[in-house]
């Protein structure tokens, strides 16, 4: 039986729209992104490394990271979940008061490919507005859950004045088998000047207690950067192509 022409056209349209929605997923492939998408990867000046944390704030773990960074005189960029920020507003203010930069990681840690344009926009806006109400200034940086973008995410971010930024290397610190040694080894295997490091200060989407591996690795990562002559800091200090967009976030966090 032949499919009626209107149904075939509708099916082709739906397929095309789905492909358009998913097209940005190509940026999830790190080696390709780092080579051809330097702005999205967070590529900055060659004598600097941007240090970033996802999935917080968590009152059980984030304060340990803040104390370690304070002892080392290092400021970082924290991509916060709006729902977690809502539960721990005092901790968000502590992050900002310590001079760290604040971006958003969405309201909930859910894949963006499963959301349409309206749900994506509402999620970003809710997270942005919640953080802005706590800190007194709107965040302007955004990192998608799982590092997976969609066309709807790019559109919503642009409408809300958010600049997406991913990373050039990570610690794989979310697994039950991660250790401080494995996290340090994984980070430095991909570390170079101008890179952006991803760690997690919460285990809300990781194995229970996995944040301890990142915390244990953090001083070693900072030591390695120092040995290689890299300054470590926030994305807004990074000479990154999107850093002009982050001045508002930096101003409210200093």
Backbone torsions as a table, in degrees:
resi	resn	phi	psi	omega
1	UNK	NA	131.6	-178.4
2	UNK	-81.0	133.8	177.6
3	UNK	-72.5	130.0	179.4
4	UNK	-55.7	145.3	-177.1
5	UNK	-56.7	-43.3	179.2
6	UNK	-60.1	-36.2	179.6
7	UNK	-69.9	-39.1	177.6
8	UNK	-63.0	-41.7	179.3
9	UNK	-64.3	-41.0	179.1
10	UNK	-64.5	-39.8	179.6
11	UNK	-65.8	-41.5	178.5
12	UNK	-65.0	-39.6	178.5
13	UNK	-63.9	-44.3	179.4
14	UNK	-62.5	-40.1	179.0
15	UNK	-64.6	-42.7	-179.5
16	UNK	-64.3	-41.7	179.3
17	UNK	-65.8	-39.5	178.2
18	UNK	-64.2	-41.0	178.8
19	UNK	-64.6	-40.3	178.4
20	UNK	-64.3	-41.6	-179.8
21	UNK	-61.9	-37.9	-174.3
22	UNK	-91.8	-9.7	-173.0
23	UNK	-52.6	-41.6	-178.2
24	UNK	-65.3	-7.8	-179.8
25	UNK	-61.4	-18.5	178.1
26	UNK	-58.7	-27.2	-179.6
27	UNK	-70.4	-10.1	178.1
28	UNK	-69.0	-25.0	-178.9
29	UNK	-76.3	102.8	-170.3
30	UNK	-53.9	-51.7	-178.0
31	UNK	-58.0	-39.9	177.9
32	UNK	-69.1	-44.8	-179.8
33	UNK	-60.4	-45.9	-177.6
34	UNK	-63.2	-29.5	-177.3
35	UNK	-83.7	-41.0	-171.3
36	UNK	-115.3	-5.7	-179.6
37	UNK	-128.8	62.7	-174.6
38	UNK	-61.2	-34.9	-179.3
39	UNK	-66.6	-46.8	179.2
40	UNK	-66.2	-31.7	179.7
41	UNK	-76.1	-13.7	-177.5
42	UNK	80.9	31.6	-179.6
43	UNK	-75.3	124.3	-176.4
44	UNK	-124.1	-154.5	-175.2
45	UNK	-71.0	148.3	-168.5
46	UNK	-69.8	-13.1	179.0
47	UNK	-100.3	12.7	-172.7
48	UNK	-133.8	147.0	172.7
49	UNK	-124.3	129.3	176.0
50	UNK	-89.2	129.2	-180.0
51	UNK	-105.3	124.1	-176.0
52	UNK	-131.3	150.9	179.4
53	UNK	-130.2	140.5	179.2
54	UNK	-116.5	160.4	165.0
55	UNK	84.6	-3.8	177.8
56	UNK	-86.9	-171.2	0.9
57	UNK	-85.2	149.5	178.2
58	UNK	-131.9	117.5	-177.1
59	UNK	-62.9	-17.3	179.2
60	UNK	-82.9	-20.0	-173.0
61	UNK	-131.8	-40.9	-174.7
62	UNK	-55.4	-40.6	179.9
63	UNK	-58.0	-31.0	177.7
64	UNK	-65.4	-39.6	177.9
65	UNK	-67.1	-41.1	179.6
66	UNK	-62.1	-40.4	179.9
67	UNK	-67.5	-41.0	178.6
68	UNK	-63.5	-44.7	179.2
69	UNK	-64.4	-38.4	179.0
70	UNK	-64.3	-43.0	178.9
71	UNK	-61.7	-33.4	-178.0
72	UNK	-91.3	-3.9	-179.8
73	UNK	67.6	34.1	-176.1
74	UNK	-114.6	137.6	172.4
75	UNK	-109.6	146.7	-175.2
76	UNK	-134.1	179.4	175.2
77	UNK	-111.9	126.6	179.6
78	UNK	-109.7	122.7	175.1
79	UNK	-96.4	107.9	-171.2
80	UNK	-96.8	143.7	168.3
81	UNK	-78.4	131.3	-177.9
82	UNK	-59.9	-39.3	-179.3
83	UNK	-64.7	-38.3	178.4
84	UNK	-71.0	-38.4	177.1
85	UNK	-62.5	-39.9	178.7
86	UNK	-61.0	-36.6	-179.3
87	UNK	-77.2	-25.7	-174.7
88	UNK	-132.1	61.8	-176.1
89	UNK	-62.9	-34.0	178.8
90	UNK	-63.1	-36.7	178.6
91	UNK	-69.4	-36.8	174.8
92	UNK	-60.5	-43.7	178.8
93	UNK	-65.1	-34.1	176.4
94	UNK	-63.8	-41.6	178.7
95	UNK	-60.8	-47.3	-179.4
96	UNK	-65.8	-42.7	-177.8
97	UNK	-63.9	-27.7	179.2
98	UNK	-78.7	-2.1	177.4
99	UNK	92.4	7.5	178.9
100	UNK	-80.3	155.0	179.9
101	UNK	-90.4	143.6	-177.0
102	UNK	-120.3	126.0	170.2
103	UNK	-121.1	-179.2	179.5
104	UNK	-115.9	153.5	-179.3
105	UNK	-119.2	21.9	-173.8
106	UNK	90.1	173.6	176.7
107	UNK	-80.1	-47.9	177.3
108	UNK	-121.3	149.7	-178.1
109	UNK	-84.8	76.5	-179.2
110	UNK	-129.5	148.1	-176.9
111	UNK	-61.1	131.7	-178.2
112	UNK	-73.1	-23.7	179.7
113	UNK	-64.3	-18.8	-179.4
114	UNK	-92.1	4.8	-176.9
115	UNK	-117.5	144.8	174.7
116	UNK	-85.3	179.5	-176.9
117	UNK	-58.1	-44.5	-176.6
118	UNK	-67.2	-45.8	-179.5
119	UNK	-65.0	-36.3	178.6
120	UNK	-65.4	-47.2	179.6
121	UNK	-60.9	-45.9	-178.0
122	UNK	-62.8	-38.6	179.0
123	UNK	-64.0	-47.7	179.8
124	UNK	-63.9	-45.3	-177.0
125	UNK	-63.9	-40.1	-179.6
126	UNK	-64.4	-42.9	178.5
127	UNK	-65.6	-46.1	179.9
128	UNK	-59.6	-47.5	-176.6
129	UNK	-68.0	-34.6	178.7
130	UNK	-66.0	-46.9	179.3
131	UNK	-64.9	-40.3	179.7
132	UNK	-62.3	-39.9	-180.0
133	UNK	-66.3	-31.7	-178.9
134	UNK	-78.6	-43.5	-172.2
135	UNK	-94.7	-18.1	-178.7
136	UNK	88.6	5.4	178.1
137	UNK	-150.9	140.1	-177.1
138	UNK	-73.4	131.8	173.5
139	UNK	-67.3	151.4	-178.9
140	UNK	-125.3	4.8	177.9
141	UNK	-112.8	147.5	-177.5
142	UNK	-141.4	138.0	171.0
143	UNK	-129.6	127.6	-176.7
144	UNK	-75.9	147.5	172.8
145	UNK	-55.2	137.0	-179.3
146	UNK	64.2	5.9	-180.0
147	UNK	69.9	19.5	-175.7
148	UNK	-108.3	116.7	177.7
149	UNK	-94.7	162.3	172.8
150	UNK	-135.3	167.9	176.4
151	UNK	-62.2	-39.6	177.7
152	UNK	-62.4	-35.6	179.4
153	UNK	-67.5	-43.4	177.6
154	UNK	-61.5	-42.0	-179.1
155	UNK	-65.8	-46.0	-179.7
156	UNK	-64.0	-42.4	179.6
157	UNK	-60.5	-43.3	179.7
158	UNK	-63.2	-42.8	-179.9
159	UNK	-63.8	-31.8	-175.7
160	UNK	-96.1	3.7	179.7
161	UNK	71.5	32.2	-179.2
162	UNK	-107.3	136.2	178.1
163	UNK	-104.0	118.0	178.4
164	UNK	-72.0	141.0	174.8
165	UNK	-148.9	133.4	179.9
166	UNK	-103.8	-120.7	-175.9
167	UNK	-163.0	166.6	175.2
168	UNK	-106.3	-23.2	176.5
169	UNK	-152.3	154.7	-178.7
170	UNK	-139.7	175.0	-176.5
171	UNK	-105.6	-3.2	-173.8
172	UNK	47.7	48.2	-173.7
173	UNK	-92.7	12.7	-175.7
174	UNK	-99.5	-4.2	-174.7
175	UNK	-94.3	158.2	179.3
176	UNK	-66.1	-26.0	-177.9
177	UNK	-88.5	-3.2	-178.8
178	UNK	-66.7	143.5	175.4
179	UNK	-132.2	164.0	175.1
180	UNK	-54.8	-37.0	179.8
181	UNK	-67.1	-43.9	-178.5
182	UNK	-68.8	-37.1	179.4
183	UNK	-65.7	-45.9	178.3
184	UNK	-60.9	-46.3	-178.5
185	UNK	-61.3	-41.8	-178.0
186	UNK	-69.3	-41.5	178.7
187	UNK	-62.2	-52.3	-172.3
188	UNK	-70.7	-19.5	177.0
189	UNK	-65.1	-25.0	178.9
190	UNK	-115.6	8.9	-173.7
191	UNK	-83.7	132.1	171.0
192	UNK	-149.8	167.2	179.2
193	UNK	-61.5	136.1	-176.8
194	UNK	91.1	-2.6	-177.2
195	UNK	-83.1	166.3	175.8
196	UNK	-122.2	124.3	-176.4
197	UNK	-97.4	135.2	175.0
198	UNK	-109.5	123.2	169.3
199	UNK	-129.7	174.5	-179.4
200	UNK	-125.4	130.3	178.1
201	UNK	-100.8	14.5	-179.9
202	UNK	-150.5	152.5	175.8
203	UNK	-109.4	28.2	-176.5
204	UNK	-60.9	-27.5	176.0
205	UNK	-123.8	17.1	-178.5
206	UNK	-117.4	177.0	174.1
207	UNK	-61.3	143.1	-179.4
208	UNK	-54.3	128.3	179.4
209	UNK	79.4	3.8	-177.2
210	UNK	-63.2	-24.7	-179.6
211	UNK	-59.5	-24.5	-179.3
212	UNK	-64.5	-30.6	178.4
213	UNK	-67.8	-38.8	177.5
214	UNK	-68.5	-41.6	179.6
215	UNK	-63.2	-42.4	178.9
216	UNK	-66.1	-31.2	-179.4
217	UNK	-80.9	-22.7	-171.2
218	UNK	-56.4	-50.1	179.4
219	UNK	-60.5	-35.1	-179.7
220	UNK	-68.7	-38.7	177.4
221	UNK	-64.2	-43.8	178.7
222	UNK	-64.1	-38.8	177.0
223	UNK	-62.4	-43.1	-179.8
224	UNK	-63.2	-42.7	178.0
225	UNK	-60.8	-43.1	179.5
226	UNK	-62.9	-42.6	179.8
227	UNK	-63.3	-32.3	-179.6
228	UNK	-88.3	-0.6	177.2
229	UNK	82.5	22.2	-179.8
230	UNK	-98.8	131.7	168.2
231	UNK	-78.0	143.9	-179.7
232	UNK	-116.4	134.6	-179.5
233	UNK	-169.0	-158.1	-176.0
234	UNK	-82.0	163.4	174.2
235	UNK	-60.7	-33.8	-179.2
236	UNK	-71.3	-12.6	176.7
237	UNK	-100.8	5.4	-161.7
238	UNK	-93.1	-8.1	-173.1
239	UNK	65.4	23.7	-176.9
240	UNK	-76.7	149.0	-176.2
241	UNK	-60.6	-25.3	179.2
242	UNK	-97.5	6.5	-172.8
243	UNK	-68.1	-25.8	177.7
244	UNK	-61.1	-31.8	-179.8
245	UNK	-75.1	-14.7	-175.0
246	UNK	-98.6	4.0	-177.9
247	UNK	-60.0	-36.8	179.9
248	UNK	-63.9	-41.2	177.8
249	UNK	-66.5	-40.2	-179.9
250	UNK	-64.9	-42.3	-177.0
251	UNK	-61.3	-38.2	-177.0
252	UNK	-79.8	-12.2	-176.6
253	UNK	-104.4	-2.4	-178.6
254	UNK	-87.7	NA	NA
